[in-house]
Amino acid sequence: MGWGPLDCIAMRRGTVVVVFGLITAIAAGCGSSVKPRSAPTTTTTVESAETRQWVAAASQGLMGGSDQLPMTPSDATCMARAIVETITVAKLKAAGVTLADLRDPNSNPPASLSRSLPLATKLALGRTLQACGIGRLVGPALASGIADATAKGFKLAPPSVTCVSDAFDSSTYRLLDADLVLDSGSNHPSAADSAELANLFTGCLDWSAIYSTAVKIPFAATESACINRVVRNDPAFKSRLAAAIAGQTSSGSAALLGAPLLTCLTPEHLAQLGKSTRPRSA
């Protein structure tokens, strides 16, 4: 595959497991420091016996693989109800989904399910998932994967955690949230979703801190401000990141680091960077 941290987005190596629309695990290397909280229920209507059975199955599958997420039983029930009631049992059955599939934490939704749903249903699904706190559950973990592979061991600062969580739970990213659930069987997000993820991560992450950790050079405040400004306003950087997320390039982190560092570092730090990255003689 391509760039290392994209394993957290591309569903490879068990990084993100989804039970028919229910994100159930973030594997080692993509953990989050976000603390759990009880999620609100998504409906006040009376459920049929069949719906309750499907919600229970989805909740079981969700909790079966949630050891690396700040997932509570209330979260699982909320998200299970969001998917079952929004999509409906009838449409799940029509797409070939079974109760056994929902109970299996390693199952993936069939591609036909996403194709069968109109945009309005997907947006409604995103909204109900947000009511369950999908942003705090998966957003920081995915962002941590991006940051960690660029700068091994890098931990998101609280402002970045809050920014990512709030973004995933905002109206802007409702369709993205739904797609992460419905298209989880794909190896990579779609080009459109990859662009949305790149835009979200460039806006929320402290790239100057990530780069400083990666190259082991403490940046001056002016350098840090410049790096974050370049990253957040450079369409080319966002395009490169989106292409990596979509699996369209095999660029390593160095390709992403290049332009912001060359533009923003002082001559002294550029010289130091050159020495630290120069290949050693055999």
TAHUDA-V505145 format. One record per run of one state. SS is the DSSP state (H for helix, E for strand, C for the rest). FROM is the first residue (numbers start at 1). TO is the last residue. If there is no record, write none. Layout:
SS/FROM/TO
SS/FROM/TO
This chain:
C/1/3
H/4/10
C/11/11
H/12/14
C/15/15
E/16/19
C/20/21
E/22/26
C/27/48
H/49/64
C/65/72
H/73/87
C/88/88
H/89/94
C/95/98
H/99/103
C/104/110
H/111/116
C/117/118
H/119/131
C/132/133
H/134/150
C/151/157
H/158/168
C/169/170
H/171/182
C/183/190
H/191/204
C/205/206
H/207/215
C/216/220
H/221/233
C/234/234
H/235/245
C/246/252
H/253/264
C/265/266
H/267/277
C/278/282
